[in-house]
Amino acid sequence: MHIDTTIGFVGAGNMAEALIRGLLKGGHVDASKISASGPRTERMAELGERFGIHTTTDNREVVARSGILVLSVKPQIMRRVLSEIADTLRDDVLVISIAAGVPIATIEARLRREVRIIRAMPNTPALVDAGATAIARGEHATADDVVLATRIFDAVGITVVLEEIHLDAVTGLSGSGPAYMFLILEALSDAGVKVGLSRRNAQQLAAQTVLGSAKLLLETNYHPGLLKDMVTSPGGTAIAGLHTLEAGGLRTTLMNAVEVATNRSKELGKAMLLSEQ
């Protein structure tokens, strides 16, 4: 499905760039229909030259040009940006927010009216078209709005549609999850070096192993426990290593990490809601 309407990005960081690149690379939208704004003139010139899109340092200019508006600013400056653009935003614009932890209610309160809002939680692998994004629609967003938002995030990975109440869990799992994976990859690479591999070879083998394992799970849709059992043989090396991981509490530690990150996301969201009251 080709997206015929104009798309504007307020905030032009890494995630906005990933979405712009994915949309253009997949032929989902023409460059002439994309605009982006950010505070740094040199950054905006760089994006304009790289992708052939319209760029500016004026957020309101982008808002005025857009049929779909993607809010890709940091959560701590979201209130200021929303107050700045509220009077420029048209009622027919679909607003998509990718600001972590900012509830839909906070966005509506700052915009001072009913708005079609989709809240999204992408993750950093979107930078290499391998993102995992969850989206939730606000009260006034339509089913067609969900389809459009899904199309945008599918351009850089996969997308699931959830209720907003579940986005804190998404933040704890796939939003924060790359950090957990990088820590595991670093540990595996260190282990490879310890048992005699070069750093380069250990890192490549560890990264490809995690990538391949994830791909195998996604493409077969087998339970991870079944895939684990396929690797282990009686009295073999894998089962010996798994015993050590279980003894070290890896499973419990990862579950606790997701739970703690989820609770932290809830705390930040509640703090934002209270500040609007």
PAZAPA-4460 file (N, C-alpha, C; in steps of 0.05 Angstrom, whole numbers, plus 32768, in hexadecimal, padded with zeros to 4 digits):
% residues 277
    n_x    n_y    n_z   ca_x   ca_y   ca_z    c_x    c_y    c_z   seq   type   mol
   8011   7FE8   8000   8000   8000   8000   8011   8019   8000     1      M     A
   800E   802A   7FEC   801C   8043   7FEA   800F   8058   7FFC     2      H     A
   801E   8066   800B   8013   807B   801C   8013   8095   800D     3      I     A
   7FFB   809F   8008   7FF8   80B6   7FF6   7FF9   80D1   8006     4      D     A
   7FF4   80D0   8020   7FF4   80E9   802F   8010   80F1   8036     5      T     A
   8013   810A   803F   802D   8115   8048   8033   810B   8064     6      T     A
   804D   8107   8069   8056   80FE   8083   806B   8111   808E     7      I     A
   8067   811A   80A6   807A   812C   80B2   8086   8121   80CC     8      G     A
   80A0   8126   80D0   80AD   811C   80E8   80B6   8135   80F8     9      F     A
   80AB   8138   8110   80B4   814C   8123   80C8   813E   8135    10      V     A
   80E2   8145   8131   80F7   8136   813D   8104   8125   8128    11      G     A
   811E   8128   8125   812C   811B   810E   8144   810B   8118    12      A     A
   8140   80FB   812D   8155   80EB   8138   8158   80D0   8129    13      G     A
   8165   80BD   8135   816A   80A3   8128   8151   8094   8120    14      N     A
   813D   8095   8132   8124   8085   812C   8115   8092   8115    15      M     A
   8113   80AD   8115   8106   80BA   80FE   8115   80B4   80E4    16      A     A
   812F   80B5   80E5   813E   80AF   80CD   813A   8092   80C4    17      E     A
   8138   807F   80D7   8133   8063   80D0   8118   8060   80C2    18      A     A
   8104   806E   80CC   80E9   806C   80C0   80E9   8079   80A4    19      L     A
   80F6   8090   80A1   80F7   809D   8087   8105   808B   8073    20      I     A
   811C   8080   807B   812B   806E   8069   811A   8056   8061    21      R     A
   810D   804A   8075   80FD   8032   806F   80E5   8038   805D    22      G     A
   80D8   804E   8061   80C1   8056   8050   80CA   805A   8034    23      L     A
   80E0   8068   8030   80EA   806E   8015   80F5   8055   8008    24      L     A
   8104   8045   8017   8110   802D   800C   80FB   8019   8002    25      K     A
   80E5   8018   8011   80CF   8005   8009   80BC   8011   7FF5    26      G     A
   80C0   802A   7FED   80AE   8037   7FDA   8093   803C   7FE5    27      G     A
   8091   803F   7FFF   8076   8043   800C   806C   8060   8009    28      H     A
   807F   8073   8005   8077   808F   8003   808D   809D   7FF3    29      V     A
   8085   80B2   7FE5   8098   80C2   7FD5   80A7   80D5   7FE7    30      D     A
   80C0   80DA   7FE0   80D1   80ED   7FF0   80C4   8108   7FF2    31      A     A
   80B7   8110   7FDC   80AB   812B   7FDB   8094   812E   7FF0    32      S     A
   808B   8118   7FFB   8075   8119   800E   807E   8116   802B    33      K     A
   8098   8116   802F   80A3   8113   804A   80B1   812D   8052    34      I     A
   80AD   8136   806A   80BB   814D   8075   80C4   8147   8092    35      S     A
   80D8   8155   809B   80E2   8150   80B6   80ED   816A   80C2    36      A     A
   80EB   816C   80DC   80F6   8184   80EA   8107   817B   8101    37      S     A
   811A   818C   8108   812C   8188   811E   813A   81A2   8124    38      G     A
   8147   81A4   813C   8153   81BD   8144   816E   81C4   8137    39      P     A
   817C   81B0   812C   8196   81B4   8121   8196   81B7   8103    40      R     A
   819E   81CE   80F9   819D   81D4   80DC   81AE   81C0   80CD    41      T     A
   81C6   81BA   80D6   81D7   81A8   80C7   81CB   818B   80C5    42      E     A
   81BE   8182   80DA   81B1   8168   80DA   819A   8168   80C6    43      R     A
   818B   817D   80C5   8174   817E   80B2   817E   817F   8095    44      M     A
   8194   818E   8091   819F   818F   8076   81A9   8173   806D    45      A     A
   81B5   8165   8080   81BF   814A   807A   81A9   8137   8073    46      E     A
   8193   8138   8081   817C   8126   807B   816F   812E   8060    47      L     A
   816D   8148   805C   8161   8150   8042   8171   8147   802A    48      G     A
   818C   8149   802D   819D   8141   8017   819D   8122   8014    49      E     A
   819D   8114   802A   819E   80F7   8029   8185   80EA   801D    50      R     A
   816D   80F5   8024   8155   80E8   801C   8144   80F8   8009    51      F     A
   814B   8110   8003   813B   8120   7FF1   8121   8129   7FFC    52      G     A
   811F   812C   8017   8107   8135   8024   8109   8152   802B    53      I     A
   80F2   815E   8032   80F2   817A   803C   80F9   817A   8059    54      H     A
   810C   818B   8061   8114   818D   807D   8114   81AA   8085    55      T     A
   8110   81AF   809F   810F   81C9   80AA   8115   81C8   80C8    56      T     A
   811B   81DF   80D4   811E   81E0   80F1   8104   81EA   80FE    57      T     A
   80EF   81EE   80EF   80D6   81F9   80F9   80C2   81E2   80FB    58      D     A
   80BC   81D9   8114   80A9   81C3   8118   808E   81C9   810D    59      N     A
   8085   81E2   810F   806A   81E9   8106   8067   81E7   80E8    60      R     A
   807D   81EC   80DA   807C   81E9   80BD   8077   81CC   80B5    61      E     A
   8084   81B9   80C2   807F   819D   80BD   8063   8195   80C4    62      V     A
   8059   819F   80DA   803D   8198   80E3   8029   81A2   80CE    63      V     A
   802E   81BA   80C3   801B   81C5   80AF   801B   81B5   8095    64      A     A
   8031   81A8   808F   8034   8199   8076   8029   817C   8078    65      R     A
   8024   8172   8090   8021   8156   8094   8004   814C   8096    66      S     A
   7FFF   8135   8089   7FE6   8126   808D   7FE9   8111   80A3    67      G     A
   8002   8107   80A5   800A   80F6   80BB   8022   8104   80C9    68      I     A
   8020   8107   80E3   8035   8114   80F2   8041   8101   8106    69      L     A
   805B   80FC   8103   8069   80EA   8115   8079   80FA   8129    70      V     A
   8072   80F7   8142   8080   8105   8158   8097   80F3   8161    71      L     A
   80AF   80FA   8159   80C6   80EA   815F   80DA   80F9   816F    72      S     A
   80D0   8107   8183   80E1   8117   8195   80E5   8108   81AF    73      V     A
   80F9   8110   81BF   80FE   8104   81D8   80E7   810A   81EC    74      K     A
   80E0   80F6   81FD   80CA   80FA   820F   80CC   8113   8220    75      P     A
   80E4   811B   8228   80E7   8132   823A   80E1   814C   822D    76      Q     A
   80E0   814E   8213   80D9   8167   8206   80BE   8165   81F7    77      I     A
   80B0   814F   81FB   8097   814B   81ED   8082   8161   81F5    78      M     A
   8080   8168   820E   806D   817C   8217   8071   8196   8208    79      R     A
   808A   819F   8207   8091   81B8   81FA   808A   81B8   81DD    80      R     A
   8091   81A2   81CF   808B   81A0   81B3   806D   819F   81AE    81      V     A
   805E   8191   81BE   8041   8190   81BA   8034   81AB   81BE    82      L     A
   803D   81BA   81D2   8033   81D4   81D6   8039   81E7   81BF    83      S     A
   8051   81E3   81B3   8059   81F3   819C   8048   81EE   8184    84      E     A
   8041   81D5   817F   8033   81CF   8165   8015   81CD   8168    85      I     A
   800A   81D0   8180   7FEE   81CB   8184   7FDC   81DC   8172    86      A     A
   7FE3   81F5   816F   7FD1   8207   815F   7FD5   8203   8141    87      D     A
   7FEA   81F6   8139   7FEF   81F1   811C   7FE3   81D7   8113    88      T     A
   7FE0   81C4   8125   7FD7   81A9   811E   7FBA   81A9   8115    89      L     A
   7FB4   819F   80FD   7F99   819D   80F3   7F8B   8185   80FF    90      R     A
   7F70   8186   8100   7F60   8171   810C   7F61   8157   80FC    91      D     A
   7F68   8159   80E2   7F67   8141   80D1   7F82   8132   80D0    92      D     A
   7F95   813B   80E0   7FB0   812F   80DF   7FB1   8117   80F2    93      V     A
   7FBD   8101   80E8   7FC2   80EA   80FA   7FDD   80EE   8108    94      L     A
   7FDD   80ED   8122   7FF5   80F1   8132   7FFF   80D6   813C    95      V     A
   8019   80D1   8136   8026   80B8   813F   803D   80C0   8151    96      I     A
   803C   80B7   816A   8051   80BE   817D   8063   80A5   8182    97      S     A
   807D   80AA   8181   8090   8094   8188   80A1   809C   81A0    98      I     A
   8097   80AF   81AF   80A4   80B8   81C8   809F   80A4   81DE    99      A     A
   80B3   8096   81E7   80B0   8081   81FB   80A4   808C   8215   100      A     A
   808F   807E   821F   8084   8084   8239   8070   809B   8239   101      G     A
   806B   80A8   8223   8059   80BF   8223   803D   80B5   821C   102      V     A
   802A   80B5   822F   800F   80AA   822A   8000   80BB   8216   103      P     A
   7FEC   80AE   8209   7FDB   80BC   81F6   7FCC   80D3   8204   104      I     A
   7FC4   80CF   821D   7FB5   80E3   822C   7FC6   80FC   8230   105      A     A
   7FE0   80F9   8233   7FF2   8110   8236   7FF3   8120   821C   106      T     A
   7FF5   8112   8206   7FF6   8120   81EC   7FDC   812F   81E7   107      I     A
   7FC5   8122   81EC   7FAB   8130   81E8   7FA9   8148   81FA   108      E     A
   7FB2   8146   8213   7FB0   815D   8226   7FC0   8174   821C   109      A     A
   7FD7   8170   8211   7FE8   8185   8207   7FDE   8191   81ED   110      R     A
   7FD1   8181   81DC   7FC6   818B   81C3   7FAB   8198   81C7   111      L     A
   7F9F   8193   81DF   7F87   81A1   81E8   7F6E   819B   81D7   112      R     A
   7F6D   8183   81CB   7F55   817B   81BC   7F57   815D   81B5   113      R     A
   7F41   8153   81AA   7F41   8137   81A1   7F51   8134   8188   114      E     A
   7F63   8121   8188   7F76   811D   8171   7F77   80FF   816B   115      V     A
   7F7B   80F9   8152   7F80   80DD   814A   7F9D   80D7   8150   116      R     A
   7FA1   80C6   8164   7FBC   80C0   816D   7FC2   80A2   816D   117      I     A
   7FD9   809C   8162   7FE4   8081   8164   7FFE   8083   8174   118      I     A
   8000   8073   8189   8019   8073   8199   8029   805A   8191   119      R     A
   8043   805D   818C   8053   8047   8183   806C   8044   8195   120      A     A
   8074   802B   8198   808D   8025   81A6   809F   8014   8194   121      M     A
   80B0   8021   8184   80C3   8013   8173   80DC   800D   8183   122      P     A
   80EF   7FFE   8177   8109   7FFA   8184   8120   8000   8171   123      N     A
   8138   8001   817B   814E   800A   816B   8156   7FF8   8153   124      T     A
   8150   7FDE   8153   8156   7FCF   813B   8147   7FD9   8122   125      P     A
   8134   7FEB   8126   8127   7FF8   810F   813C   8006   80FE   126      A     A
   8153   800D   810A   8168   801A   80FB   8174   8009   80E5   127      L     A
   8170   7FEE   80E7   8179   7FDC   80D3   8162   7FCB   80C8   128      V     A
   814A   7FD7   80C8   8132   7FCB   80BD   812B   7FB0   80CB   129      D     A
   8131   7FAE   80E5   812B   7F96   80F4   811D   7F9D   810E   130      A     A
   810D   7FB2   810D   8100   7FBC   8125   80E8   7FAC   812D   131      G     A
   80E1   7FAE   8147   80C9   7FA3   8152   80B9   7FBA   815E   132      A     A
   80A1   7FC0   8153   8092   7FD7   815C   8076   7FCE   8165   133      T     A
   806D   7FD9   817B   8051   7FD5   8184   8043   7FF0   8182   134      A     A
   802A   7FF0   8177   801B   8008   8175   8000   8005   8184   135      I     A
   7FF7   801C   818E   7FDC   801C   819B   7FCE   8035   8192   136      A     A
   7FB4   8033   818C   7FA5   804A   8182   7F96   8058   8199   137      R     A
   7F95   8072   8196   7F85   8082   81A9   7F68   8080   81A3   138      G     A
   7F58   808C   81B4   7F3B   808A   81B2   7F30   8094   8197   139      E     A
   7F3D   80A8   818B   7F32   80B4   8173   7F3E   80AA   815A   140      H     A
   7F52   8099   815C   7F5F   808D   8144   7F4D   8078   8138   141      A     A
   7F4F   8074   811E   7F3D   8061   8110   7F4D   8048   8109   142      T     A
   7F3E   8034   80FF   7F4B   801C   80F6   7F5D   8021   80DE   143      A     A
   7F55   8034   80CD   7F67   803C   80B6   7F81   8049   80C0   144      D     A
   7F7F   8058   80D6   7F97   8064   80E2   7FAA   804F   80EB   145      D     A
   7FA0   8039   80F7   7FB0   8023   8100   7FBE   8016   80E9   146      V     A
   7FB0   8012   80D3   7FBC   8007   80BB   7FD2   8018   80B0   147      V     A
   7FCE   8032   80B0   7FE3   8045   80A6   7FFC   8043   80B8   148      L     A
   7FF7   8044   80D2   800E   8043   80E5   801D   8029   80E3   149      A     A
   800E   8013   80E0   801B   7FF9   80DD   802C   7FF8   80C4   150      T     A
   8022   8004   80AE   8031   8006   8095   804C   8015   8099   151      R     A
   804B   802A   80A8   8063   803A   80AD   8078   802A   80BC   152      I     A
   8070   801D   80D1   8083   800F   80E2   808B   7FF4   80D6   153      F     A
   807A   7FE8   80C6   8082   7FD0   80B8   8098   7FD5   80A4   154      D     A
   809C   7FEE   809D   80B2   7FF5   808A   80CD   7FF1   8097   155      A     A
   80CE   7FEE   80B2   80E8   7FEB   80BF   80E8   7FD2   80D2   156      V     A
   80D5   7FBF   80CD   80D5   7FA7   80DE   80B9   7F9B   80DF   157      G     A
   80B1   7F93   80F7   8096   7F88   80FB   8087   7F99   810E   158      I     A
   806C   7F98   810D   805B   7FA8   811E   8045   7F97   812A   159      T     A
   803F   7F9C   8143   8028   7F8F   8150   8016   7FA5   815B   160      V     A
   7FFC   7FA0   815B   7FE8   7FB3   8165   7FDE   7FAA   8180   161      V     A
   7FE1   7FBC   8194   7FD9   7FB5   81B0   7FC8   7FCB   81BC   162      L     A
   7FBD   7FC7   81D3   7FB1   7FDC   81E3   7FC7   7FEC   81F0   163      E     A
   7FC2   8006   81F5   7FD7   8017   8200   7FE1   800D   821B   164      E     A
   7FCF   8000   822A   7FD7   7FF6   8245   7FEF   7FE2   8243   165      I     A
   7FF3   7FD6   822C   8009   7FC2   8229   8023   7FCF   821F   166      H     A
   8023   7FE8   8219   803C   7FF4   820E   8052   7FF6   8222   167      L     A
   804C   7FF7   823C   8061   7FF7   8250   8070   7FDC   824F   168      D     A
   8061   7FC7   824C   806D   7FAC   824A   807E   7FAA   8231   169      A     A
   8075   7FB6   821B   8084   7FB6   8202   809E   7FC6   8206   170      V     A
   809D   7FDC   8215   80B5   7FEB   821B   80C9   7FDB   822B   171      T     A
   80BF   7FCB   823E   80D0   7FBA   824E   80DC   7FA3   823F   172      G     A
   80CD   7F99   822B   80D7   7F82   821C   80E6   7F8A   8202   173      L     A
   80D8   7F92   81EE   80E6   7F98   81D4   80F2   7FB4   81D3   174      S     A
   80E7   7FC7   81E2   80F2   7FE2   81E2   810E   7FE2   81EF   175      G     A
   810F   7FD6   8207   8129   7FD4   8216   8139   7FBB   820E   176      S     A
   812C   7FA8   8202   8138   7F8E   81FC   8152   7F8F   81ED   177      G     A
   8156   7FA1   81D9   8170   7FA2   81CC   8187   7FA6   81DF   178      P     A
   8183   7FB6   81F4   8198   7FB9   8208   81A0   7F9F   8215   179      A     A
   818B   7F8F   821B   8190   7F75   8228   81A0   7F63   8214   180      Y     A
   8198   7F64   81FB   81A5   7F53   81E7   81C2   7F5B   81E2   181      M     A
   81C7   7F76   81E3   81E3   7F7F   81DF   81F4   7F76   81F6   182      F     A
   81E9   7F77   820E   81F8   7F6D   8226   81FE   7F4F   8223   183      L     A
   81EB   7F40   821A   81EF   7F23   8216   8204   7F1F   8200   184      I     A
   8201   7F2E   81EA   8215   7F2B   81D4   8231   7F32   81DD   185      L     A
   8233   7F47   81EE   824E   7F4E   81F8   8259   7F38   8209   186      E     A
   8248   7F2C   821A   8251   7F16   822B   8259   7EFE   821B   187      A     A
   8249   7EF7   8206   8250   7EE0   81F5   826B   7EE5   81E6   188      L     A
   826E   7EFE   81DD   8287   7F05   81D0   829F   7F03   81E3   189      S     A
   829B   7F0D   81FB   82B0   7F0A   820F   82B7   7EED   8215   190      D     A
   82A2   7EDD   8216   82A6   7EC0   821B   82B6   7EB3   8204   191      A     A
   82B0   7EBB   81EB   82BF   7EB1   81D5   82DC   7EB7   81D6   192      G     A
   82E2   7ED0   81DE   82FD   7ED9   81E2   830B   7EC8   81F8   193      V     A
   82FC   7EC3   820D   8307   7EB4   8224   830F   7E98   821C   194      K     A
   8300   7E8C   820A   8306   7E70   8202   8318   7E6F   81E9   195      V     A
   8323   7E86   81E0   8337   7E86   81CC   8331   7E92   81B1   196      G     A
   8319   7E9D   81AD   8312   7EA9   8193   831C   7EC6   8192   197      L     A
   8320   7ED0   817A   8326   7EED   8178   830D   7EFD   817E   198      S     A
   8310   7F16   8186   82F9   7F27   818C   82E7   7F2A   8174   199      R     A
   82F2   7F2E   815D   82E2   7F31   8145   82D2   7F18   813F   200      R     A
   82DF   7F01   813F   82D0   7EE9   8139   82BB   7EE2   814E   201      N     A
   82C2   7EE7   8167   82AF   7EE1   817D   8296   7EF3   817A   202      A     A
   829A   7F0C   8174   8284   7F1E   8172   8272   7F17   815A   203      Q     A
   827F   7F11   8143   826F   7F0A   812C   825F   7EF0   8130   204      Q     A
   826C   7EDC   813C   825E   7EC3   8141   8247   7EC6   8155   205      L     A
   824C   7ED6   816A   8237   7EDB   817E   821F   7EEA   8171   206      A     A
   8225   7EFF   8162   820F   7F0E   8156   81FF   7EFE   8142   207      A     A
   820D   7EEF   8131   81FF   7EDE   811D   81EF   7EC8   812B   208      Q     A
   81F9   7EBE   8141   81EA   7EA9   8150   81D0   7EB4   815B   209      T     A
   81D1   7ECC   8166   81B8   7ED8   8170   81A5   7EDF   8159   210      V     A
   81B0   7EEA   8144   81A0   7EF1   812C   8192   7ED8   8121   211      L     A
   81A2   7EC3   811D   8198   7EAB   8111   8183   7E9D   8123   212      G     A
   8188   7E9E   813D   8175   7E92   814F   815A   7EA0   814F   213      S     A
   815B   7EBB   814E   8143   7ECA   814D   8134   7EC5   8133   214      A     A
   8143   7EC4   811D   8136   7EBF   8103   8129   7EA3   8102   215      K     A
   8136   7E90   810E   812C   7E75   810E   8111   7E74   811E   216      L     A
   8110   7E82   8134   80F8   7E83   8144   80E1   7E91   8135   217      L     A
   80E7   7EA8   8128   80D3   7EB7   811A   80C8   7EA7   8102   218      L     A
   80DA   7E9A   80F3   80D1   7E8C   80DB   80C4   7E71   80E0   219      E     A
   80CB   7E64   80F6   80BE   7E4A   80FC   80A6   7E4E   810E   220      T     A
   80A6   7E63   811E   8092   7E68   8132   8090   7E51   8147   221      N     A
   80A6   7E42   8149   80A8   7E2D   815E   80AB   7E3A   8179   222      Y     A
   80A3   7E2C   818E   80A8   7E35   81A9   80C6   7E35   81AD   223      H     A
   80D1   7E4A   81BA   80EE   7E4B   81BF   80F9   7E33   81CE   224      P     A
   80E8   7E28   81E0   80F1   7E10   81EE   80F6   7DF9   81DC   225      G     A
   80E5   7DF6   81C7   80E9   7DE0   81B3   8103   7DE5   81A3   226      L     A
   8108   7DFE   819B   8120   7E04   818C   8139   7DFF   819E   227      L     A
   8136   7E06   81B7   814C   7E00   81CA   8152   7DE2   81CB   228      K     A
   813D   7DD2   81CD   8141   7DB5   81CF   814D   7DAA   81B6   229      D     A
   8148   7DB7   819F   8154   7DAD   8185   8173   7DB0   8185   230      M     A
   817D   7DC3   8195   819A   7DC8   8196   81A7   7DB5   81AA   231      V     A
   8199   7DAD   81BF   81A5   7D9D   81D5   81A4   7D80   81CF   232      T     A
   81BA   7D72   81D3   81BB   7D55   81D0   81C4   7D49   81EB   233      S     A
   81BD   7D30   81F0   81C3   7D23   8209   81E1   7D25   8210   234      P     A
   81E7   7D2F   8227   8203   7D31   8230   8214   7D43   8220   235      G     A
   8208   7D55   8210   8217   7D66   81FD   8220   7D81   8209   236      G     A
   822B   7D91   81F7   8235   7DAB   8200   8220   7DC0   8207   237      T     A
   820A   7DC0   81F6   81F5   7DD4   81FA   81E7   7DD1   8215   238      A     A
   81E1   7DB8   821C   81D3   7DB3   8235   81E5   7DBA   824D   239      I     A
   81FF   7DB6   824A   8212   7DBE   8260   8212   7DDC   8263   240      A     A
   8212   7DEB   824C   8211   7E08   824E   81F7   7E12   8259   241      G     A
   81E0   7E06   8251   81C6   7E0E   825B   81C4   7E0A   8279   242      L     A
   81CF   7DF4   8283   81CF   7DEF   82A0   81DC   7E06   82AF   243      H     A
   81F2   7E10   82A4   8200   7E26   82B0   81F0   7E40   82AF   244      T     A
   81E2   7E45   8299   81D1   7E5D   8296   81BA   7E5C   82AA   245      L     A
   81AE   7E45   82AD   8198   7E42   82C1   81A2   7E46   82DD   246      E     A
   81BA   7E3A   82E3   81C5   7E3D   82FE   81CB   7E5B   8304   247      A     A
   81D3   7E6A   82EF   81D9   7E86   82F2   81C1   7E98   82F3   248      G     A
   81A9   7E8C   82EE   8190   7E9C   82F0   818B   7EAE   82D8   249      G     A
   8195   7EA6   82C0   8191   7EB7   82A9   8174   7EBC   82A2   250      L     A
   8164   7EA6   82A3   8148   7EA8   829D   8139   7EBC   82B0   251      R     A
   813E   7EB8   82CA   8131   7ECA   82DD   813B   7EE6   82DB   252      T     A
   8155   7EEA   82D6   8160   7F05   82D3   8154   7F14   82BC   253      T     A
   8151   7F07   82A5   8145   7F14   828E   8127   7F1A   8293   254      L     A
   8119   7F08   829F   80FD   7F0E   82A6   80FB   7F25   82B9   255      M     A
   810C   7F27   82CC   810C   7F3D   82DF   8113   7F58   82D1   256      N     A
   8125   7F56   82BE   812D   7F6F   82B0   8116   7F7A   82A0   257      A     A
   8107   7F69   8292   80EF   7F72   8284   80DA   7F7E   8297   258      V     A
   80D6   7F70   82AD   80C2   7F7A   82C1   80CA   7F95   82CC   259      E     A
   80E3   7F98   82D4   80EC   7FB1   82DF   80EB   7FC8   82CB   260      V     A
   80F2   7FC3   82B2   80F1   7FD7   829D   80D4   7FDF   8297   261      A     A
   80C2   7FCB   8298   80A5   7FD0   8294   809A   7FE2   82AA   262      T     A
   80A1   7FDC   82C3   8098   7FEC   82DA   80A3   8008   82D8   263      N     A
   80BC   800B   82CF   80C8   8026   82CC   80B9   8036   82B7   264      R     A
   80B1   8029   82A2   80A2   8036   828D   8087   8040   8297   265      S     A
   807A   802F   82A8   8061   8037   82B4   8064   804F   82C6   266      K     A
   807A   804F   82D5   807F   8066   82E7   8082   8080   82D8   267      E     A
   8091   807F   82C2   8096   8097   82B2   807C   80A1   82A5   268      L     A
   806C   808E   829C   8052   8095   8290   8040   80A2   82A4   269      G     A
   803E   8097   82BC   802D   80A2   82D1   8036   80BE   82D9   270      K     A
   8051   80C2   82DA   805B   80DC   82E1   8053   80F1   82CC   271      A     A
   8053   80EA   82B3   804B   80FC   829E   802D   8103   82A0   272      M     A
   801D   80EF   82A5   8000   80F4   82A8   7FFA   8106   82C0   273      L     A
   8008   8101   82D6   8004   8112   82EE   800C   812F   82E9   274      L     A
   8021   8133   82D9   802A   814E   82D3   8017   815E   82C2   275      S     A
   8005   8150   82B4   7FF1   815D   82A4   7FD8   8165   82B3   276      E     A
   7FD6   815A   82CC   7FBD   815F   82DC   7FC0   8179   82EC   277      Q     A
***
